[in-house]
Amino acid sequence: MPLCKVCGRPAGFLSDCHPTCAAGAMRASAERYRAQAKADWDSGAGQRIGAAIFVFDAVMAARGHDGTLVPLAELCWVYRRQITQWNRIPPLPFLRTHEVVLHRARGEGLTVWNRLSFYGSREEVNRAISELMKRAPWALFGYTSEARTAMAPGRVAQTTREIHDRRLSGALQGAAASLRYEATADSLEAERLTAFRSIVSPPHVPD
């Protein structure tokens, strides 16, 4: 019979943890998270800028329940995504949202690569990107054709290693240098997507 991984007592054949112990562990974890967040804000380490919260050398979303803290050293590509949602009938736009999209590479040899995004107004998103341009100048910024080519599946490994080397060397070269000193977040190219929804409910198909 498996033992409870919290209290160490027998937990039954179908579980490795008592429900009350699991609930208590979840509450304790949430309390630790809130205490750490409060300590960061009180010490000035946590700073909200636009759609993002910066904590030391990392960044996380200012809204939502995703508490993923992304080290700035892992950033490779940052841009704004604009999604316009349309009704199909009548064909009219009814909502537009904005996101900060972060492409990150982590792990030994930059073998793990993924993407996440933070929601906010266009102004909040641009403010967050402006701050990221200051704190992570080695990354690519903007949804440009050059950046898309560089981050394509066949090139992404080479590109992320170049970005990694640029960060380690502290040199601002190529596109990152020009963006760091000339471009602003408002002027960067954005990814623009269109989504459609129908106001007519789909027909019911009986079993």
C-alpha positions in Angstrom: 0.0 0.0 0.0 1.5 3.4 -1.0 2.3 5.9 1.7 1.1 9.5 1.7 3.9 11.7 0.4 2.9 14.4 2.8 2.3 12.7 6.2 3.9 9.3 5.5 0.9 7.3 6.6 -0.8 4.6 4.4 -2.9 6.4 1.8 -4.8 3.5 0.2 -4.3 1.6 -2.9 -5.6 4.3 -5.4 -3.7 7.3 -4.2 -0.3 8.4 -2.9 -1.7 11.3 -0.8 -4.6 11.9 1.5 -7.0 14.6 0.1 -6.7 16.6 3.3 -2.9 16.5 3.1 -2.9 17.5 -0.6 -5.2 20.4 0.1 -3.0 21.5 3.0 0.1 21.3 0.8 -1.6 23.4 -1.9 -2.6 26.1 0.7 1.0 26.1 2.0 2.4 26.5 -1.5 0.0 29.4 -2.2 0.9 31.1 1.1 4.6 30.8 0.3 4.0 32.3 -3.2 2.0 35.3 -1.7 4.6 35.9 1.0 7.4 35.9 -1.6 5.5 38.2 -3.9 4.8 40.6 -1.0 8.5 40.5 -0.1 9.5 41.3 -3.6 7.1 44.3 -3.8 8.1 45.6 -0.4 11.8 45.4 -1.2 11.3 47.1 -4.6 12.5 44.0 -6.5 9.1 43.6 -8.1 8.1 46.3 -10.6 5.1 46.3 -12.9 5.7 48.0 -16.2 2.8 47.7 -18.7 1.7 44.1 -19.3 4.7 42.6 -17.4 6.1 42.4 -13.9 9.9 42.5 -13.6 11.5 40.7 -10.7 15.3 41.1 -10.5 16.5 39.6 -13.8 13.3 37.9 -14.8 9.8 38.8 -16.1 6.3 37.5 -15.7 2.7 38.3 -16.8 1.0 41.1 -14.9 -2.4 39.6 -15.5 -3.9 36.1 -15.3 -3.0 33.0 -13.3 0.2 32.0 -15.1 3.0 32.7 -12.6 5.8 31.6 -14.9 8.9 33.6 -14.2 11.0 33.9 -17.3 14.8 34.7 -16.9 15.7 37.6 -19.2 18.8 35.6 -20.2 16.5 33.1 -22.0 14.8 35.7 -24.2 15.5 35.3 -27.9 12.6 37.1 -29.7 10.0 39.6 -28.5 7.1 41.2 -30.4 3.6 42.4 -30.2 0.7 40.2 -31.4 -2.6 41.9 -32.4 -5.7 39.7 -32.8 -8.8 41.1 -34.4 -11.9 39.0 -33.9 -14.8 39.3 -36.4 -18.4 38.2 -36.6 -19.1 36.1 -39.6 -22.7 37.3 -39.8 -22.6 40.2 -40.2 -18.9 40.4 -41.1 -17.8 43.1 -38.6 -14.9 43.4 -36.2 -16.0 43.3 -32.6 -12.8 42.8 -30.5 -9.1 43.5 -30.7 -6.6 42.2 -28.2 -2.8 42.6 -27.8 -0.1 40.4 -26.4 3.6 40.5 -25.6 5.0 37.3 -27.2 8.2 36.0 -25.8 10.3 33.3 -27.5 12.7 31.7 -25.1 15.5 29.2 -25.3 16.8 27.4 -22.2 18.6 24.2 -21.2 22.1 23.1 -22.0 22.9 23.8 -25.6 19.6 25.8 -25.9 17.8 22.5 -26.7 14.5 23.5 -25.1 12.6 26.3 -26.9 9.1 27.5 -26.3 6.9 30.5 -26.4 4.5 32.3 -24.1 2.6 35.6 -24.1 1.3 38.3 -21.8 -2.1 40.1 -22.4 -2.7 43.8 -22.0 -3.8 46.9 -23.8 -1.7 48.1 -26.8 -0.1 50.8 -24.6 0.7 48.3 -21.8 2.1 45.8 -24.3 4.3 48.5 -25.9 5.5 49.7 -22.5 6.5 46.2 -21.5 8.4 45.7 -24.8 10.2 49.0 -24.4 11.4 47.9 -21.0 12.5 44.5 -22.4 14.5 46.3 -25.1 16.5 48.0 -22.3 16.9 44.9 -20.2 17.5 42.3 -22.9 19.1 44.2 -25.8 20.6 40.9 -27.2 17.2 39.6 -28.2 15.4 40.1 -31.6 12.6 42.6 -31.4 9.6 43.0 -33.8 7.8 40.7 -36.1 10.1 41.5 -39.0 10.8 39.3 -42.0 14.5 39.0 -40.9 13.4 37.8 -37.4 10.9 35.3 -38.8 13.6 33.9 -41.1 16.1 33.7 -38.3 13.7 31.9 -36.0 12.4 29.5 -38.6 12.7 25.8 -37.7 15.7 25.2 -39.8 17.6 28.3 -38.4 16.4 28.5 -34.8 19.2 26.5 -33.2 21.9 28.6 -35.0 20.1 31.9 -34.2 19.6 31.1 -30.5 23.2 30.3 -30.1 24.2 33.5 -31.8 21.9 35.4 -29.4 23.3 33.5 -26.5 26.9 34.4 -27.5 25.9 38.0 -28.0 24.4 38.1 -24.5 27.5 36.6 -23.0 29.9 38.9 -24.8 27.9 42.0 -23.9 28.1 43.2 -27.5 25.2 45.0 -29.2 25.5 43.9 -32.7 23.4 43.6 -35.8 19.6 44.1 -35.5 19.7 44.3 -31.7 22.0 47.3 -31.8 19.9 49.3 -34.2 16.7 48.5 -32.3 18.3 49.4 -29.0 19.3 52.8 -30.1 16.9 53.8 -32.9 13.6 52.0 -32.8 10.8 52.3 -30.3 8.3 49.7 -29.3 5.5 51.7 -31.1 7.4 51.5 -34.4 8.1 47.8 -34.3 6.3 45.5 -36.7 3.6 43.4 -35.0 2.1 40.0 -35.8 -1.5 40.6 -36.9 -4.0 37.8 -36.7 -7.6 37.5 -37.6 -10.1 35.2 -35.9 -13.8 34.7 -36.9 -16.7 33.6 -34.9 -20.3 32.8 -36.0 -23.3 34.2 -34.1 -25.3 31.3 -35.4 -25.2 28.2 -33.2 -24.1 25.0 -34.9 -26.8 22.5 -35.7 -27.4 19.8 -33.2 -26.4 16.4 -34.4 -28.3 13.6 -32.6 -26.4 10.6 -31.2 
